[in-house]
Amino acid sequence: MALSQTQKQPLPILALAALGVVFGDIGTSPLYAVKEAFHAGEHGVKIDEFHVFGIASLILWSLISVVTIKYVIFILRADNRGEGGILSMLALLLDRVKGQRTQKAILTGLGLLGATLFFGDGMITPAISVLSAVEGLEVAAPQLHQFIVPLTIIILTFLFAVQSQGTSRVGVLFGPITLLWFVVLGALGIWHIISMPDVLKAINPLYGIKFLFESTGQSLLVLGSVVLCVTGAEALYADLGHFGRGPIRLGWSTIVLPGLALNYLGQSALLLKNPEAVENPFYLMVPEWGLYPMIFFATIVTVIASQAVISGVFSVTHQAMQLGYLPRYKIKHTTASEEGQIYMPGINWMLFLAVIFLVMMFRSSENLASAYGLAVTGDMVVATTLFAFVTYKVWRWPLWLTIAITILFLSFEIPFLSANILKIPHGAWLPILIGALLFTIMTTWKKGRKVMYNQIAKDAAPWGQYFRKHDIDMLPKVPGSAVYMYFSTDFDRVPMTFSLNVDHNKVRHEQVIFLSVVNEHVPRVYPKDRISVVGLMPGVYKVILRYGYMQEPNIPLGLKLAEAHDLHVDIDNTTFFMGRIRMTPAERRNISSIRAKLFDFLNRNSANTYEYFRIPPNRVVELSKAIEF
């Protein structure tokens, strides 16, 4: 949910709005994090003062070190003109390493890896969050166990079905509901801390350190579950452009961190009083009279958290499309007032099928936890590595300072990652599989487009040569305007669509525009910088429209800006010539046969170009060309 237009509102209002979007995921972690930490290992963790204080200390200091220090203090500063997220950071860095092919390849690989792990997170979060909430029914009435999975599927089906309506109408409720959730988390924690105040000793980090070094055989496995308490930390950075640093920092420091810390301490106090509560310490800390209302409340909050993640997947997919790493998919705007609030039908239903498959395959939040941890820790390590490049390349920190801060962050993230790698046989293989598949798709699309553009440019004639050969100015002219779309920014050659039309029809329009849409490595390009117009000869122009990776190209609106350059384009009297490429096997392939088939499949199933560029379909003529691939 993009709320960038609300950034002029007062800071407390923005902080309240941020609660429902930014902190929904991390706010549902108490549902399963403590339970999974004590279930770590083949026989579980012994419930005694040493282990409870140790794990509680690790959870508290993970929140402080990973979320507060790394993300809130440092990572939020690494914005790309106000926008955050892995791909935003990648775009920021790519502008600083132009011409350095090795560094560019490394950074691109890391950025795409982080994006694929985020997609994996987007698949797992709705499944584990809703499952963990509904599992409270088993605490209230064990005989209801058989209904947990069906009810979870029903809730998720409803969630994905309403995505097409957008969240602008109900989004205003997300903040207050999530605020109440954190208040309830804190209140439950305080209630149990009062009855066992010794649990406050866990604030001392020495308890966590002692646990790590004295339980070496078990501590690594426990770390793989402790990291679940920081799931959703990446959302602080990804949603930076929606709210800004101030509201996110205010919400975290005054509401979210206190609520989470108190609840984790409260669950730890409960375990000291009643070790049998380890079966589900979150719901067992709730009074019996409030159990069913809490199950309903938790389900609502997990739906909100899932909604934010789904919207995030749409946003990252759109960024990847604009940066050229994914094919174009159909985009629907769910509100006219907010540019970033979009719905992508194809992505929505693919994500839905993936989430339902995960629910039916793993059937419990405990089984999904191993897969979740690896996706989260992998994304953390990628973010730290890219951030190191930002500090050195963009901020010009001394090398020793960059190395020091990177080692600091990795010192607790590498153990987290190592612990989750041990869980590969138990479900952590899932994000690896998802990441490998998506990484292959994204790199194949990027490589395939490059090969395709090179082939098109190779077959195209230079401007001067083509104009002389065909004497363009003497061709019969038909009324109206014609816009010929480029496949690339190679303005030294004739667009494929123009040469096809002239070669076959031997005519041209009175006004001819050769148009290229350029996606810049910045979030937004302002209207004053969007268009450039160059006259080639009377009635013939070349036009460039520039957009940022957070924007959606709209060619009819973009061409209206040409009036400031004395070029008038009447859309109702303009024909847009667009190319459609057909692949044919080449004797000597520029890409492996398997990847060529994958690229061809992606190309054939991408959205229509005119839909993506918001061009009226009745003004479009498609010209087809076969190229060797």
GUVEX-598843 format. One record per residue (C-alpha): x, y, z; residue in one letter. Coordinates in Angstrom, 3 decimals. Layout:
BEGIN
X_Y_Z_A
...
***
This chain:
BEGIN
0.000_0.000_0.000_M
1.695_3.196_-1.141_A
1.009_6.204_1.022_L
3.692_8.557_-0.248_S
1.178_11.347_-0.801_Q
0.402_11.401_2.920_T
3.926_12.384_3.923_Q
2.782_15.988_4.488_K
0.625_14.801_7.398_Q
1.786_15.182_11.030_P
4.472_12.770_12.196_L
2.268_10.907_14.736_P
-0.417_10.296_12.083_I
2.161_8.933_9.670_L
3.646_6.747_12.414_A
0.170_5.336_13.112_L
-0.369_4.593_9.413_A
3.040_2.932_9.228_A
2.126_0.491_11.993_L
-0.330_-1.409_9.816_G
1.922_-1.558_6.764_V
5.510_-1.653_7.957_V
5.235_-3.591_11.213_F
2.458_-6.100_10.542_G
4.863_-8.933_9.694_D
7.255_-8.497_12.618_I
4.252_-7.882_14.880_G
2.928_-11.412_14.317_T
6.257_-13.075_15.159_S
5.309_-13.608_18.860_P
2.712_-16.090_17.625_L
5.424_-18.624_16.785_Y
8.984_-17.393_17.545_A
9.251_-18.492_21.212_V
7.484_-21.786_20.557_K
9.879_-22.631_17.732_E
12.950_-21.596_19.757_A
12.121_-24.102_22.499_F
11.276_-26.809_19.986_H
14.734_-26.463_18.379_A
16.757_-29.639_18.294_G
15.693_-33.248_18.153_E
14.412_-33.368_21.754_H
13.562_-29.709_22.300_G
15.110_-27.272_24.771_V
14.908_-27.895_28.497_K
12.655_-25.436_30.288_I
14.727_-24.031_33.120_D
16.079_-20.666_34.203_E
19.341_-21.022_32.258_F
17.680_-21.827_28.935_H
14.710_-19.468_29.310_V
16.864_-16.478_30.272_F
19.357_-17.327_27.529_G
16.798_-17.566_24.730_I
14.865_-14.517_25.943_A
18.112_-12.537_25.979_S
18.949_-13.676_22.442_L
15.501_-12.602_21.223_I
15.695_-9.181_22.872_L
19.183_-8.438_21.592_W
18.328_-9.704_18.115_S
15.573_-7.084_18.027_L
18.039_-4.445_19.197_I
21.007_-5.406_17.020_S
19.258_-6.437_13.793_V
16.227_-4.164_13.712_V
17.176_-1.127_15.802_T
20.870_-0.756_15.039_I
21.142_-2.206_11.541_K
17.833_-1.276_9.910_Y
16.440_1.668_11.882_V
19.725_3.516_12.469_I
21.802_2.583_9.408_F
19.914_0.909_6.533_I
17.103_3.478_6.494_L
19.708_6.069_5.526_R
20.554_4.165_2.316_A
17.642_5.545_0.296_D
17.534_6.075_-3.442_N
15.930_9.523_-3.657_R
13.596_8.641_-0.818_G
12.837_5.055_-1.869_E
14.012_1.885_-0.125_G
14.203_-1.850_-0.796_G
16.811_-4.197_-2.233_I
16.170_-3.227_-5.865_L
16.269_0.465_-4.981_S
19.643_-0.060_-3.354_M
20.800_-2.013_-6.409_L
19.696_0.777_-8.762_A
21.517_3.323_-6.604_L
24.729_1.310_-6.814_L
24.515_0.540_-10.540_L
24.705_4.250_-11.276_D
28.009_4.394_-9.361_R
29.737_1.478_-11.135_V
29.014_2.295_-14.785_K
31.693_0.800_-16.994_G
32.915_-1.557_-14.243_Q
31.562_-4.836_-15.561_R
32.806_-7.112_-12.786_T
31.448_-4.962_-9.964_Q
28.199_-4.455_-11.849_K
27.782_-8.222_-12.290_A
28.465_-8.877_-8.587_I
26.054_-6.181_-7.437_L
23.368_-7.293_-9.873_T
23.699_-10.893_-8.743_G
23.387_-9.874_-5.098_L
20.427_-7.595_-5.781_G
18.552_-10.259_-7.715_L
19.320_-12.822_-5.004_L
17.839_-10.484_-2.409_G
14.765_-9.903_-4.586_A
14.186_-13.634_-5.072_T
14.465_-14.226_-1.313_L
11.898_-11.457_-0.802_F
9.549_-13.255_-3.193_F
10.083_-16.430_-1.166_G
9.267_-14.445_1.965_D
6.121_-13.192_0.232_G
4.998_-16.774_-0.337_M
5.786_-18.039_3.166_I
4.571_-15.090_5.283_T
0.818_-15.391_4.550_P
0.971_-19.158_5.055_A
2.854_-19.177_8.371_I
1.134_-16.076_9.786_S
-2.449_-17.198_9.211_V
-1.650_-20.788_10.198_L
-0.102_-19.651_13.484_S
-3.157_-17.523_14.287_A
-5.698_-20.233_13.508_V
-3.693_-22.790_15.484_E
-5.038_-21.069_18.597_G
-8.205_-23.110_18.037_L
-6.238_-26.195_18.988_E
-5.380_-24.600_22.329_V
-9.010_-23.699_22.988_A
-10.427_-27.039_21.805_A
-7.994_-29.802_20.734_P
-10.752_-31.562_18.783_Q
-10.747_-28.630_16.328_L
-7.269_-29.546_15.057_H
-8.668_-31.014_11.830_Q
-10.251_-27.670_10.906_F
-7.043_-25.594_11.130_I
-5.829_-26.161_7.559_V
-9.273_-25.837_5.865_P
-10.033_-22.645_7.791_L
-6.602_-21.225_6.917_T
-7.245_-21.919_3.229_I
-10.646_-20.206_3.413_I
-9.143_-17.090_5.019_I
-6.300_-16.927_2.486_L
-8.701_-17.429_-0.423_T
-10.751_-14.472_0.767_F
-7.588_-12.386_1.223_L
-6.346_-12.961_-2.321_F
-9.840_-12.626_-3.827_A
-10.263_-9.073_-2.540_V
-6.876_-7.861_-3.789_Q
-8.444_-6.514_-6.978_S
-10.478_-4.056_-4.898_Q
-7.385_-2.457_-3.410_G
-6.861_-1.553_0.231_T
-7.512_2.196_0.175_S
-10.951_1.858_1.787_R
-9.946_-0.414_4.670_V
-6.320_0.684_4.866_G
-7.163_3.515_7.254_V
-8.114_0.845_9.811_L
-4.812_-1.025_9.562_F
-2.880_1.420_11.754_G
-5.341_1.600_14.681_P
-5.899_-2.174_14.667_I
-2.166_-2.861_14.667_T
-1.638_-0.230_17.381_L
-4.193_-2.045_19.555_L
-2.391_-5.325_18.791_W
0.937_-4.027_20.119_F
-0.797_-2.579_23.186_V
-2.364_-5.986_23.873_V
1.007_-7.705_23.325_L
2.626_-5.401_25.868_G
-0.232_-5.729_28.377_A
-0.135_-9.538_28.261_L
3.616_-9.417_28.746_G
3.410_-7.065_31.743_I
0.752_-9.281_33.359_W
3.056_-12.297_33.328_H
6.234_-10.335_34.135_I
4.605_-9.055_37.354_I
4.110_-12.626_38.522_S
7.728_-13.559_37.645_M
9.839_-10.355_37.758_P
13.107_-12.321_37.729_D
12.612_-12.743_33.975_V
13.772_-9.127_33.573_L
17.303_-10.431_34.135_K
17.170_-11.622_30.496_A
17.708_-7.993_29.450_I
21.355_-8.594_30.343_N
23.069_-9.777_27.100_P
25.455_-11.953_29.122_L
22.670_-14.517_29.566_Y
22.426_-14.935_25.810_G
26.191_-15.079_25.362_I
26.508_-17.662_28.152_K
23.798_-19.791_26.542_F
25.574_-19.694_23.164_L
28.925_-20.809_24.571_F
27.743_-23.336_27.144_E
25.176_-25.049_24.918_S
27.257_-25.251_21.759_T
25.536_-28.368_20.508_G
22.073_-26.852_20.752_Q
22.606_-23.106_20.507_S
23.122_-23.069_16.748_L
19.812_-24.848_16.230_L
18.114_-22.435_18.625_V
19.495_-19.454_16.670_L
17.710_-20.771_13.590_G
14.425_-20.219_15.443_S
15.378_-17.080_17.372_V
15.795_-15.262_14.054_V
12.043_-15.623_13.536_L
11.583_-12.728_15.962_C
13.014_-10.322_13.347_V
11.031_-11.550_10.348_T
9.632_-8.501_8.635_G
12.599_-6.276_9.491_A
13.246_-5.806_5.769_E
9.806_-4.151_5.500_A
11.166_-1.139_7.396_L
13.484_-0.473_4.488_Y
11.191_-1.609_1.674_A
8.407_0.776_2.768_D
10.721_3.732_3.352_L
9.324_5.633_0.353_G
5.759_5.344_1.634_H
6.324_6.995_5.002_F
9.890_8.289_5.375_G
12.431_7.617_8.121_R
10.786_9.673_10.875_G
7.448_7.835_11.145_P
9.094_4.411_10.891_I
11.646_5.225_13.584_R
8.996_6.768_15.834_L
6.637_3.792_15.467_G
9.418_1.286_16.148_W
10.910_2.985_19.197_S
7.691_3.999_20.966_T
5.194_1.251_20.107_I
6.595_-1.783_18.329_V
9.831_-2.545_20.177_L
8.324_-2.064_23.665_P
5.286_-4.201_22.780_G
7.394_-7.010_21.327_L
9.983_-6.966_24.127_A
7.348_-7.064_26.870_L
5.477_-9.900_25.176_N
8.591_-12.032_24.665_Y
9.541_-11.499_28.304_L
5.972_-12.355_29.327_G
6.055_-15.606_27.363_Q
9.394_-16.440_29.000_S
7.906_-15.761_32.453_A
4.991_-18.065_31.630_L
7.394_-20.866_30.665_L
9.239_-20.526_33.981_L
5.930_-20.844_35.846_K
4.431_-23.515_33.605_N
6.885_-25.446_31.379_P
3.979_-27.288_29.715_E
2.943_-23.988_28.109_A
5.747_-24.539_25.584_V
3.162_-26.178_23.313_E
1.859_-22.688_22.481_N
3.168_-20.047_24.901_P
1.491_-17.145_23.095_F
-2.087_-18.360_23.369_Y
-1.540_-19.959_26.789_L
-0.558_-16.566_28.221_M
-4.087_-15.331_27.391_V
-6.797_-15.673_30.068_P
-9.260_-18.428_29.290_E
-12.124_-15.980_28.842_W
-10.164_-14.049_26.222_G
-8.855_-16.970_24.171_L
-11.454_-16.961_21.381_Y
-11.418_-13.156_21.011_P
-7.602_-13.305_20.851_M
-7.735_-15.980_18.124_I
-10.071_-13.743_16.110_F
-7.909_-10.660_16.773_F
-4.696_-12.492_15.835_A
-6.280_-13.723_12.621_T
-7.237_-10.158_11.658_I
-3.696_-8.942_12.349_V
-2.112_-11.780_10.340_T
-4.394_-10.910_7.428_V
-3.187_-7.293_7.686_I
0.429_-8.480_7.779_A
-0.165_-10.733_4.785_S
-1.838_-7.877_2.908_Q
1.228_-5.703_3.388_A
3.515_-8.482_2.124_V
1.331_-9.126_-0.945_I
1.349_-5.417_-1.787_S
5.116_-5.517_-1.356_G
5.377_-8.372_-3.850_V
3.401_-6.322_-6.377_F
5.725_-3.367_-5.791_S
8.956_-5.381_-6.129_V
7.616_-7.137_-9.244_T
6.862_-3.763_-10.784_H
10.351_-2.488_-9.941_Q
11.909_-5.604_-11.487_A
9.821_-5.082_-14.639_M
10.915_-1.465_-14.937_Q
14.564_-2.412_-14.438_L
14.275_-5.066_-17.147_G
14.516_-8.217_-15.030_Y
10.963_-9.517_-15.483_L
8.492_-9.543_-18.377_P
5.660_-7.052_-18.373_R
2.584_-8.188_-16.450_Y
-0.855_-6.641_-16.518_K
-1.270_-3.857_-13.959_I
-4.556_-2.546_-12.599_K
-4.772_0.669_-10.598_H
-6.977_0.215_-7.536_T
-7.238_3.930_-6.777_T
-6.857_7.055_-8.858_A
-5.364_9.083_-6.009_S
-2.278_6.979_-5.209_E
0.106_6.025_-8.002_E
1.802_3.113_-6.228_G
-1.349_1.252_-5.202_Q
-1.574_-1.417_-7.874_I
-3.009_-4.868_-8.442_Y
-1.342_-7.437_-10.698_M
-3.841_-10.232_-11.483_P
-1.328_-12.751_-12.805_G
1.111_-12.277_-9.918_I
-1.732_-12.328_-7.382_N
-3.068_-15.713_-8.449_W
0.361_-17.283_-8.913_M
1.185_-16.157_-5.376_L
-2.147_-17.514_-4.134_F
-1.484_-20.963_-5.611_L
2.014_-20.988_-4.095_A
0.695_-20.015_-0.630_V
-2.094_-22.621_-0.688_I
0.417_-25.258_-1.820_F
2.661_-24.385_1.146_L
-0.245_-24.611_3.601_V
-1.317_-28.013_2.279_M
2.245_-29.311_2.101_M
3.557_-28.176_5.519_F
0.198_-28.049_7.386_R
1.546_-26.211_10.469_S
3.496_-23.089_11.367_S
6.104_-25.276_13.073_E
6.861_-27.117_9.827_N
7.057_-23.855_7.868_L
9.381_-22.143_10.351_A
12.539_-23.758_8.970_S
11.794_-22.535_5.456_A
10.945_-19.056_6.726_Y
14.180_-18.616_8.648_G
16.465_-19.214_5.676_L
14.611_-16.719_3.487_A
14.867_-14.057_6.191_V
18.538_-14.602_7.085_T
19.586_-14.836_3.445_G
17.913_-11.508_2.741_D
19.668_-9.972_5.760_M
23.112_-11.038_4.552_V
22.421_-9.694_1.051_V
21.228_-6.356_2.480_A
24.366_-6.072_4.611_T
26.645_-6.809_1.655_T
24.969_-4.248_-0.599_L
24.973_-1.738_2.249_F
28.742_-2.158_2.495_A
29.022_-1.072_-1.147_F
26.749_1.903_-0.419_V
28.905_3.093_2.472_T
32.080_2.832_0.396_Y
30.895_3.792_-3.115_K
28.131_6.297_-2.357_V
28.848_7.725_1.089_W
32.640_7.560_0.616_R
33.326_6.089_4.038_W
36.938_5.080_4.731_P
37.542_1.446_3.850_L
38.326_0.518_7.463_W
34.976_1.915_8.653_L
33.063_0.065_5.936_T
34.791_-3.192_6.874_I
34.163_-2.613_10.583_A
30.408_-1.997_10.239_I
30.049_-4.908_7.813_T
31.834_-7.294_10.178_I
29.632_-6.046_13.023_L
26.429_-6.835_11.138_F
27.665_-10.152_9.732_L
28.904_-11.274_13.146_S
25.327_-12.038_14.195_F
23.814_-12.662_10.750_E
26.244_-15.379_9.656_I
25.434_-17.536_12.720_P
21.723_-17.023_11.980_F
22.278_-18.090_8.368_L
24.442_-21.062_9.364_S
21.786_-22.246_11.804_A
19.134_-22.165_9.105_N
21.343_-23.919_6.562_I
21.329_-26.882_8.965_L
17.566_-26.996_8.471_K
17.739_-27.591_4.719_I
16.580_-31.235_5.048_P
13.640_-30.068_7.196_H
12.138_-27.466_4.881_G
14.803_-24.802_4.440_A
15.296_-26.151_0.913_W
12.109_-24.323_-0.081_L
13.459_-20.722_-0.309_P
16.563_-22.097_-2.050_I
14.366_-23.742_-4.671_L
12.183_-20.640_-5.048_I
15.228_-18.387_-5.247_G
16.989_-20.562_-7.837_A
13.894_-20.689_-10.033_L
13.226_-16.947_-9.870_L
16.917_-16.083_-10.285_F
16.988_-18.204_-13.447_T
13.865_-16.491_-14.774_I
15.161_-12.973_-14.057_M
18.648_-13.511_-15.487_T
17.245_-15.340_-18.519_T
14.859_-12.473_-19.254_W
17.619_-9.889_-18.927_K
20.036_-11.892_-21.091_K
17.357_-12.779_-23.636_G
16.304_-9.149_-24.051_R
19.920_-8.151_-24.615_K
20.378_-10.843_-27.270_V
17.076_-9.900_-28.904_M
17.912_-6.181_-28.974_Y
21.363_-6.881_-30.398_N
19.822_-8.987_-33.146_Q
17.254_-6.306_-33.966_I
19.977_-3.621_-34.044_A
22.125_-5.838_-36.265_K
19.314_-6.155_-38.808_D
18.431_-2.445_-38.708_A
19.987_0.057_-41.106_A
21.663_3.296_-39.940_P
19.562_6.445_-40.266_W
21.460_8.142_-43.054_G
21.780_5.022_-45.182_Q
18.097_4.149_-44.835_Y
16.837_7.674_-45.502_F
18.940_7.985_-48.635_R
17.866_4.583_-49.941_K
14.152_5.149_-49.458_H
14.026_8.940_-49.902_D
11.701_9.257_-46.927_I
10.683_12.848_-47.704_D
9.372_11.821_-51.152_M
7.237_8.911_-49.924_L
3.457_9.348_-50.301_P
2.050_10.846_-47.080_K
-1.157_9.744_-45.395_V
-3.015_12.028_-42.947_P
-2.378_11.864_-39.204_G
0.513_10.914_-36.989_S
2.391_7.654_-36.570_A
4.404_6.628_-33.508_V
6.999_3.902_-34.015_Y
8.227_2.248_-30.842_M
11.878_1.414_-30.349_Y
12.895_-1.807_-28.660_F
15.998_-0.118_-27.264_S
17.714_3.261_-26.984_T
19.848_2.750_-30.102_D
18.827_5.913_-31.973_F
21.502_5.487_-34.590_D
19.365_2.926_-36.413_R
15.874_2.800_-37.870_V
13.174_1.256_-35.656_P
12.150_-2.193_-36.823_M
8.479_-1.176_-36.982_T
9.175_1.763_-39.311_F
11.268_-0.221_-41.777_S
8.667_-2.996_-41.871_L
5.880_-0.524_-42.605_N
7.797_1.405_-45.275_V
9.115_-1.756_-46.953_D
5.618_-3.241_-47.244_H
3.302_-0.242_-47.634_N
5.613_2.325_-49.336_K
3.982_5.232_-47.478_V
4.535_7.363_-44.377_R
2.330_9.548_-42.221_H
2.374_13.348_-42.303_E
3.906_13.349_-38.834_Q
6.290_10.566_-37.838_V
7.552_10.050_-34.277_I
10.234_7.551_-33.340_F
9.640_6.875_-29.664_L
11.755_5.215_-27.006_S
10.767_4.677_-23.374_V
13.801_4.706_-21.085_V
13.680_3.308_-17.549_N
16.124_5.182_-15.352_E
17.855_3.868_-12.210_H
15.987_6.394_-10.051_V
12.585_6.000_-8.360_P
10.893_8.848_-10.220_R
11.565_11.182_-13.111_V
9.753_14.494_-12.766_Y
7.635_15.804_-15.677_P
10.105_18.595_-16.461_K
12.792_15.958_-17.156_D
10.533_13.359_-18.759_R
10.625_14.198_-22.446_I
13.202_15.177_-25.014_S
12.360_15.936_-28.654_V
14.738_16.132_-31.615_V
13.686_17.009_-35.169_G
15.308_14.776_-37.808_L
13.671_16.373_-40.844_M
10.394_18.155_-41.566_P
7.589_16.141_-39.975_G
9.947_13.501_-38.529_V
10.950_13.501_-34.845_Y
12.605_11.270_-32.347_K
11.244_11.400_-28.796_V
12.507_9.932_-25.526_I
10.203_9.452_-22.549_L
11.968_8.742_-19.262_R
10.422_7.049_-16.219_Y
11.708_5.886_-12.839_G
11.427_2.305_-11.649_Y
8.619_3.266_-9.236_M
6.536_4.809_-12.018_Q
4.210_3.304_-14.589_E
4.694_4.579_-18.155_P
1.717_6.303_-19.731_N
2.601_7.205_-23.303_I
-0.522_9.253_-24.196_P
0.065_11.479_-21.153_L
3.798_11.574_-21.815_G
3.339_12.746_-25.396_L
1.228_15.663_-24.208_K
4.437_17.071_-22.736_L
5.758_17.380_-26.311_A
3.618_20.481_-26.806_E
6.219_22.415_-24.813_A
8.648_21.446_-27.623_H
6.292_22.613_-30.410_D
5.231_19.052_-31.218_L
1.486_18.438_-31.092_H
0.255_14.839_-30.969_V
-3.469_14.186_-31.334_D
-3.872_10.718_-29.808_I
-7.269_10.233_-31.490_D
-5.601_10.741_-34.862_N
-2.409_8.808_-34.143_T
-1.465_5.236_-35.044_T
0.968_3.412_-32.783_F
3.085_0.841_-34.595_F
4.327_-1.808_-32.212_M
6.535_-4.819_-32.907_G
5.976_-8.431_-31.965_R
8.967_-10.731_-32.121_I
8.823_-14.393_-33.132_R
11.785_-16.566_-32.197_M
13.343_-18.995_-34.659_T
16.250_-21.328_-33.809_P
19.660_-20.103_-34.899_A
22.418_-22.401_-36.148_E
24.778_-20.835_-33.640_R
22.871_-19.875_-30.526_R
23.635_-16.776_-28.496_N
22.020_-18.413_-25.473_I
21.544_-22.029_-24.371_S
18.597_-23.869_-25.905_S
16.867_-24.350_-22.544_I
17.130_-20.659_-21.657_R
16.074_-19.727_-25.200_A
12.895_-21.769_-24.773_K
12.287_-20.210_-21.360_L
12.758_-16.703_-22.779_F
10.438_-17.468_-25.680_D
7.800_-18.719_-23.227_F
8.140_-15.594_-21.065_L
8.041_-13.340_-24.115_N
4.895_-14.965_-25.521_R
3.095_-14.790_-22.167_N
4.005_-11.254_-21.173_S
1.345_-8.548_-21.167_A
0.529_-6.713_-24.374_N
2.844_-3.767_-24.860_T
-0.016_-1.339_-25.540_Y
-1.737_-2.301_-22.266_E
1.432_-1.767_-20.289_Y
2.018_1.662_-21.857_F
-1.691_2.641_-21.473_R
-2.177_3.100_-25.234_I
-5.766_2.846_-26.543_P
-5.979_-0.569_-28.267_P
-7.974_0.854_-31.194_N
-4.968_3.043_-32.083_R
-2.456_0.149_-32.270_V
-1.061_-1.735_-35.277_V
1.225_-4.689_-34.521_E
3.953_-5.692_-36.960_L
5.601_-9.080_-36.574_S
9.192_-10.027_-37.269_K
11.044_-13.321_-36.873_A
14.586_-13.249_-35.510_I
17.127_-15.993_-34.968_E
17.758_-16.697_-31.321_F
***
